[in-house]
């Protein structure tokens, strides 16, 4: 069973991350202090590290040791924070997530790093770069990167209405730029054309909600 270390100074975030990662059949270790985190990093205590770069007292030097060892890393940053210098590693071995992030997006990022596709591999069904497959109702559905980010945000809080602003924030975290507010309606329409009927409901004047009886399968 692959292991993941979640190093986050906010216990509630670490607990939520652990819950979702354990559902994905991963062994999860948690640290919430810089001292424990540095010891875990130095000992390469996991197959993948999720590191909160805003943790007070956490030294970049300790993180560089992990990068030098080739361990895949997911970095967590607050919105608007610059990416620190000196954390260079091959893009295939790292991801960046910006708070607030969907727990589902974290699981997807972990899965991508632990099970990388071979270079030059063409996914089934002719899915090219930027396409993300999910499985629902027994069939594969190919989503664009933007569509997948929206599904991940909604699936992270099934049954809860997410405003356009929350969905825009999720897209900004994934794409690095914020689309226009009206673009959300276009993307939702595209998603509805691909997903089962009724999977996404509109709550007029509020936002969108993922039906509790529907949920995407694990990425293939």
C-alpha positions as CSV (number, residue, x, y, z in Angstrom):
1,X,0.0,0.0,0.0
2,X,1.6,3.4,-1.0
3,X,2.2,5.8,1.8
4,X,1.6,9.6,1.8
5,X,2.9,12.1,4.3
6,X,0.6,15.1,4.8
7,X,2.6,18.0,6.5
8,X,0.2,20.8,7.3
9,X,0.1,23.2,10.3
10,X,-3.7,23.3,10.2
11,X,-4.9,20.1,11.9
12,X,-8.3,20.3,10.4
13,X,-6.9,20.4,6.9
14,X,-4.6,17.4,7.6
15,X,-7.5,15.4,9.0
16,X,-9.7,16.1,5.9
17,X,-6.8,15.2,3.6
18,X,-6.2,11.9,5.5
19,X,-9.8,11.0,5.3
20,X,-10.0,11.3,1.5
21,X,-6.6,9.7,0.9
22,X,-7.4,6.7,3.1
23,X,-10.6,6.2,1.1
24,X,-8.3,5.9,-2.0
25,X,-6.5,3.0,-0.3
26,X,-3.4,4.9,0.8
27,X,-1.5,4.8,4.0
28,X,-1.4,8.3,5.4
29,X,1.0,9.8,7.9
30,X,0.4,13.3,9.3
31,X,2.7,15.9,10.8
32,X,1.6,19.4,12.0
33,X,4.9,20.8,13.4
34,X,8.1,21.8,11.5
35,X,10.3,19.6,13.7
36,X,8.2,16.4,13.0
37,X,8.0,17.4,9.3
38,X,11.7,17.9,9.0
39,X,12.4,14.5,10.6
40,X,9.9,12.8,8.3
41,X,11.4,14.5,5.2
42,X,15.0,13.6,6.2
43,X,14.0,10.0,6.7
44,X,12.0,9.8,3.5
45,X,9.2,8.3,5.5
46,X,6.7,8.1,2.7
47,X,6.3,7.4,-1.1
48,X,4.9,10.9,-1.6
49,X,4.9,14.1,0.4
50,X,2.1,16.8,0.6
51,X,3.9,19.8,2.1
52,X,2.3,23.0,3.4
53,X,4.8,25.6,2.5
54,X,3.1,28.1,4.8
55,X,4.0,26.0,7.9
56,X,5.9,28.4,10.3
57,X,9.5,27.4,10.8
58,X,9.7,24.9,7.9
59,X,13.0,25.3,6.1
60,X,13.3,25.1,2.4
61,X,16.6,23.3,2.8
62,X,14.8,20.2,4.2
63,X,12.4,20.2,1.3
64,X,15.3,20.3,-1.2
65,X,16.6,17.0,0.3
66,X,13.3,15.3,-0.7
67,X,13.5,16.8,-4.2
68,X,17.1,15.6,-4.6
69,X,16.0,12.1,-3.6
70,X,13.4,12.1,-6.4
71,X,10.3,11.7,-4.1
72,X,7.2,13.1,-5.6
73,X,5.9,16.2,-3.8
74,X,2.6,18.2,-3.8
75,X,3.1,21.8,-2.5
76,X,0.3,23.7,-0.7
77,X,0.3,27.5,-0.9
78,X,-2.1,30.2,0.1
79,X,-3.8,32.1,-2.7
80,X,-1.5,34.9,-3.9
81,X,1.6,33.5,-2.4
82,X,4.6,33.3,-4.7
83,X,6.2,30.0,-5.3
84,X,9.5,29.9,-3.4
85,X,12.8,29.8,-5.2
86,X,15.1,26.8,-4.9
87,X,12.3,24.1,-5.1
88,X,13.2,23.0,-8.6
89,X,12.3,19.4,-9.5
90,X,11.1,17.7,-12.7
91,X,7.5,18.8,-13.4
92,X,6.4,15.2,-13.6
93,X,7.4,14.8,-9.9
94,X,5.6,17.8,-8.4
95,X,2.2,19.5,-8.2
96,X,1.0,22.8,-6.7
97,X,-2.3,23.2,-5.0
98,X,-3.7,26.6,-3.8
99,X,-6.0,26.9,-0.8
100,X,-8.9,26.5,-0.7
101,X,-8.5,23.2,-2.7
102,X,-10.9,20.3,-3.2
103,X,-9.9,17.1,-1.3
104,X,-10.9,15.3,-4.5
105,X,-8.3,17.4,-6.4
106,X,-5.7,16.3,-3.9
107,X,-6.5,12.7,-4.4
108,X,-6.3,13.1,-8.2
109,X,-2.9,14.8,-7.9
110,X,-1.6,12.1,-5.6
111,X,-2.8,9.4,-8.0
112,X,-1.1,11.1,-11.0
113,X,2.2,11.3,-9.2
114,X,2.1,7.8,-7.8
115,X,1.0,6.3,-11.2
116,X,2.6,8.4,-13.9
117,X,1.8,7.6,-17.5
118,X,4.9,6.6,-19.5
119,X,6.3,9.2,-21.8
120,X,4.6,9.2,-25.1
121,X,1.8,7.1,-23.9
122,X,-1.5,7.8,-25.6
123,X,-4.5,7.2,-23.2
124,X,-7.3,5.0,-24.4
125,X,-9.9,6.5,-26.6
126,X,-7.6,9.0,-28.2
127,X,-7.5,11.2,-25.2
128,X,-4.7,13.7,-25.8
129,X,-2.7,16.0,-23.5
130,X,-4.9,17.9,-21.1
131,X,-7.7,15.3,-21.2
132,X,-8.8,13.7,-17.9
133,X,-10.8,10.4,-18.0
134,X,-13.4,9.5,-15.3
135,X,-15.7,6.5,-15.1
136,X,-19.4,6.8,-14.5
137,X,-22.4,4.6,-15.2
138,X,-19.9,1.9,-16.4
139,X,-18.4,4.1,-19.2
140,X,-15.4,6.2,-19.7
141,X,-15.9,9.9,-20.1
142,X,-13.1,12.2,-21.3
143,X,-13.1,15.7,-19.7
144,X,-11.0,18.7,-20.5
145,X,-8.7,20.0,-17.8
146,X,-11.2,22.7,-16.9
147,X,-14.2,20.4,-16.9
148,X,-12.3,18.0,-14.6
149,X,-11.4,20.8,-12.2
150,X,-15.1,21.7,-11.9
151,X,-16.1,18.1,-11.3
152,X,-13.4,17.7,-8.6
153,X,-14.6,20.9,-6.8
154,X,-18.2,19.7,-6.8
155,X,-17.4,16.1,-5.9
156,X,-15.3,17.3,-3.0
157,X,-18.6,18.6,-1.4
158,X,-21.4,16.5,-2.8
159,X,-24.9,17.8,-1.9
160,X,-23.5,21.3,-1.0
161,X,-24.2,24.2,-3.3
162,X,-21.1,25.9,-4.6
163,X,-21.3,29.5,-5.7
164,X,-19.9,30.7,-9.0
165,X,-17.1,32.4,-7.0
166,X,-16.1,29.1,-5.4
167,X,-16.0,27.4,-8.7
168,X,-14.0,30.3,-10.2
169,X,-11.5,29.9,-7.4
170,X,-11.2,26.2,-8.1
171,X,-10.5,27.0,-11.8
172,X,-8.0,29.7,-10.9
173,X,-6.2,27.2,-8.6
174,X,-6.0,24.6,-11.5
175,X,-5.2,26.9,-14.4
176,X,-3.3,29.7,-12.8
177,X,-5.7,32.3,-14.1
178,X,-9.3,33.3,-13.3
179,X,-11.9,33.0,-16.1
180,X,-14.9,35.3,-16.4
181,X,-17.9,34.7,-14.2
182,X,-20.1,33.9,-17.2
183,X,-17.6,31.2,-18.4
184,X,-18.8,29.0,-15.5
185,X,-22.2,28.6,-17.1
186,X,-20.6,27.6,-20.4
187,X,-18.4,25.0,-18.7
188,X,-21.3,23.6,-16.7
189,X,-23.3,23.2,-19.9
190,X,-20.5,21.3,-21.5
191,X,-20.3,19.0,-18.5
192,X,-24.0,18.3,-18.5
193,X,-23.7,17.2,-22.1
194,X,-21.2,14.5,-21.0
195,X,-22.5,13.5,-17.5
196,X,-25.7,11.6,-16.6
197,X,-28.8,13.6,-16.6
198,X,-29.4,15.4,-13.3
199,X,-25.8,15.0,-12.1
200,X,-25.4,18.8,-11.7
201,X,-28.3,20.9,-10.6
202,X,-28.7,24.6,-10.7
203,X,-29.8,26.4,-7.6
204,X,-31.0,29.7,-9.1
205,X,-29.3,32.8,-7.5
206,X,-26.9,30.6,-5.5
207,X,-24.8,28.3,-7.7
208,X,-24.5,24.6,-8.6
209,X,-24.6,21.3,-6.7
210,X,-23.6,17.7,-7.4
211,X,-26.4,15.2,-6.8
212,X,-25.7,13.1,-3.8
213,X,-26.7,9.9,-5.7
214,X,-24.1,10.6,-8.4
215,X,-20.3,10.7,-8.1
216,X,-17.5,10.2,-10.6
217,X,-15.4,7.1,-10.4
218,X,-11.7,7.1,-9.9
219,X,-9.6,8.4,-12.7
220,X,-8.5,5.6,-15.1
